[in-house]
């Protein structure tokens, strides 16, 4: 199947079946946005927690940043459970499962439950988060303070949160026929993009001839923005990048402010020699993503108007966006004082990394877009 055959044309923003989600009623909209709200709360909590480890250091299980993190996953997980139970009840009552609400139905436990795909993924992430949260509580009971971010329970928590965020993307992609579904997808994708630098840090110690964190940042940023752009249509890449910039700006202010205020309230000192260092998580997000988005949008427009082959267009989109991001990340690190001015060799290495990982991300992003669009209903349901 050609990955772009159903995504490059500009009429894709309103697929067949537009308006279907209205037949399901407001609970479908409320469930989707409660899951998104949970992921946003978790994102704020993790950014605060990362900054706490940088500015203050040790923490316990019951710090406010941890509680914010747990509450976000709880909201998303419980909402997913309710939506699964609701879909199961509808199925047992003889009403067909509506793919516009959470995605394609999946039989779970031999058909005991009928779970919309998005809510199944988000709910699984929430359940795993609960298990790893208990492990984190046990870890703190053994060792007391956590002085680092990458303890074993934390790694499990990060993976669980990522699953919930992926589930949120699937939920809104299934409702992309509706304005609220498209809006939710434009927000849920940058939420996942903002969280990806934490994942890439797991590869920081690998002995590679390039920076694994930069390569990972390029890969996830390009993959997700192209996936979203090809799922939604014209202008979506720019909209997603603008939402990412808004999230980055908020976290840039909030994370150090919350850490300093909370440390003062607990009578804890800040680390020595902090200076004016940029906040940890927001500073790891590409600051020039809008520039990369403009390049990708321009190439998408040219590809559509001039009939470029869909066999290599995704790789071209990815390589071009990856080149912009990889080089700009080096400049960003230099501007923020994390490294010196990049030399010619460093820029060349970054360019090669950006082209290679960006091309791979574009290839995969186009195929993930096909998967997301497959959840879009193509015919009107007969009642609810």
BELBELDA-V438205 format. One record per backbone hydrogen bond with DSSP energy under -1.0 kcal/mol. CO is the residue of the C=O (numbers start at 1). NH is the residue of the N-H. E is the energy in kcal/mol with one decimal. If there is no record, write none. Layout:
co,nh,e
CO,NH,E
CO,NH,E
This chain:
co,nh,e
2,5,-1.2
4,7,-1.5
4,8,-1.8
9,12,-1.1
11,14,-1.1
15,18,-1.1
17,20,-1.9
20,23,-1.6
21,24,-1.6
26,30,-2.9
27,31,-2.7
28,32,-1.7
29,33,-2.2
30,34,-2.1
31,35,-1.9
32,36,-2.0
33,37,-2.6
34,38,-2.2
35,39,-2.0
36,40,-2.3
37,41,-2.4
38,42,-2.3
39,43,-2.4
40,44,-2.4
41,45,-2.4
42,46,-2.6
43,47,-2.4
44,48,-2.2
45,49,-2.5
46,50,-2.8
47,51,-2.1
48,52,-2.3
49,53,-2.1
50,54,-1.5
51,55,-3.1
52,56,-2.9
52,57,-2.4
55,271,-3.3
59,146,-2.1
60,63,-1.1
63,67,-2.3
64,68,-2.4
65,69,-2.0
66,70,-2.8
67,71,-2.5
68,72,-1.9
69,73,-1.6
70,74,-2.3
71,75,-2.5
72,76,-2.2
73,77,-2.8
74,78,-2.8
75,79,-2.1
76,80,-2.1
77,81,-2.0
78,82,-2.3
79,83,-2.4
80,84,-2.1
81,85,-2.5
82,86,-2.4
83,87,-2.2
84,88,-2.3
85,89,-2.4
86,90,-2.1
87,91,-2.1
88,92,-2.3
89,93,-1.5
90,95,-2.5
91,94,-1.4
98,101,-1.8
99,103,-1.1
102,118,-3.5
104,117,-2.0
106,115,-2.9
108,113,-2.0
113,108,-2.6
115,106,-2.0
116,120,-2.5
117,121,-2.4
118,122,-2.6
119,123,-2.7
120,124,-2.2
121,125,-2.1
122,126,-2.1
123,127,-2.5
124,128,-2.6
125,129,-2.1
126,130,-1.8
127,131,-1.9
128,132,-2.8
129,133,-2.4
130,134,-2.0
131,135,-1.8
132,136,-2.4
133,137,-2.2
134,138,-2.3
135,139,-2.6
136,140,-2.5
137,141,-1.9
138,142,-1.4
139,143,-2.6
140,144,-2.6
146,59,-1.0
151,155,-2.1
152,156,-1.8
153,157,-2.2
154,158,-2.6
155,159,-2.1
156,160,-2.1
157,161,-2.4
158,162,-2.2
159,163,-1.9
160,164,-1.9
161,165,-2.3
162,166,-2.3
163,167,-2.4
164,168,-1.9
165,169,-1.8
166,170,-2.1
167,171,-2.3
168,172,-2.1
169,173,-2.3
170,174,-1.8
173,176,-1.4
175,178,-2.1
178,182,-2.3
179,183,-2.6
180,184,-2.2
181,185,-2.0
182,186,-2.0
183,187,-1.1
184,188,-3.0
185,189,-2.0
187,191,-1.5
188,192,-1.7
189,193,-2.2
190,194,-2.6
191,195,-1.3
192,196,-1.0
195,198,-1.3
196,200,-2.3
197,201,-1.4
199,202,-1.5
200,203,-1.9
201,204,-1.5
203,206,-1.6
206,208,-1.9
211,215,-2.1
212,216,-2.8
213,217,-2.5
214,218,-2.5
215,219,-2.5
216,220,-2.6
217,221,-2.2
218,222,-2.4
219,223,-2.5
220,224,-2.4
221,225,-2.0
222,226,-2.4
223,227,-2.3
224,228,-2.3
225,229,-2.3
226,230,-2.7
227,231,-1.2
228,232,-2.2
229,233,-2.6
233,236,-2.0
235,239,-2.2
236,240,-3.0
237,241,-2.0
238,242,-2.3
239,243,-2.2
240,244,-2.1
241,245,-2.1
242,246,-2.0
243,247,-2.3
244,248,-2.6
245,249,-2.5
246,250,-2.2
247,251,-2.6
248,252,-2.1
249,253,-1.4
250,254,-3.0
251,255,-2.1
253,257,-1.3
254,258,-3.2
255,259,-2.0
256,260,-2.5
257,261,-2.5
258,262,-2.5
259,263,-2.3
260,264,-2.2
261,265,-2.0
262,266,-1.4
263,268,-2.7
274,277,-1.2
279,283,-1.9
281,284,-1.2
282,285,-1.1
288,292,-1.6
289,293,-2.6
290,294,-2.2
291,295,-1.8
292,296,-2.4
293,297,-3.0
294,298,-2.2
295,299,-2.2
296,300,-2.4
297,301,-2.3
298,302,-2.4
299,303,-2.7
300,304,-2.0
301,305,-2.6
302,306,-2.3
303,308,-1.4
309,313,-1.3
312,316,-1.9
313,317,-2.7
314,318,-2.6
315,319,-2.8
316,320,-2.3
317,321,-2.5
318,322,-3.0
319,323,-2.2
320,324,-1.9
321,325,-2.4
322,326,-2.8
323,327,-1.9
324,328,-2.2
325,329,-2.4
326,330,-1.3
327,331,-1.8
328,332,-2.7
329,333,-2.5
330,334,-1.8
331,335,-2.5
332,336,-2.1
333,338,-2.3
333,339,-1.1
343,347,-2.4
344,348,-2.4
345,349,-2.5
346,350,-2.4
347,351,-2.3
348,352,-2.4
349,353,-2.6
350,354,-2.8
351,355,-2.5
352,356,-2.5
353,357,-2.7
354,358,-1.8
355,359,-2.1
356,360,-1.9
357,361,-2.4
358,362,-2.7
359,363,-2.2
360,364,-2.3
361,365,-3.1
362,366,-2.0
363,367,-1.2
364,368,-2.6
365,369,-1.9
366,370,-1.4
367,371,-1.7
368,372,-2.5
369,373,-2.5
370,374,-1.5
372,375,-1.2
373,376,-1.7
381,383,-1.3
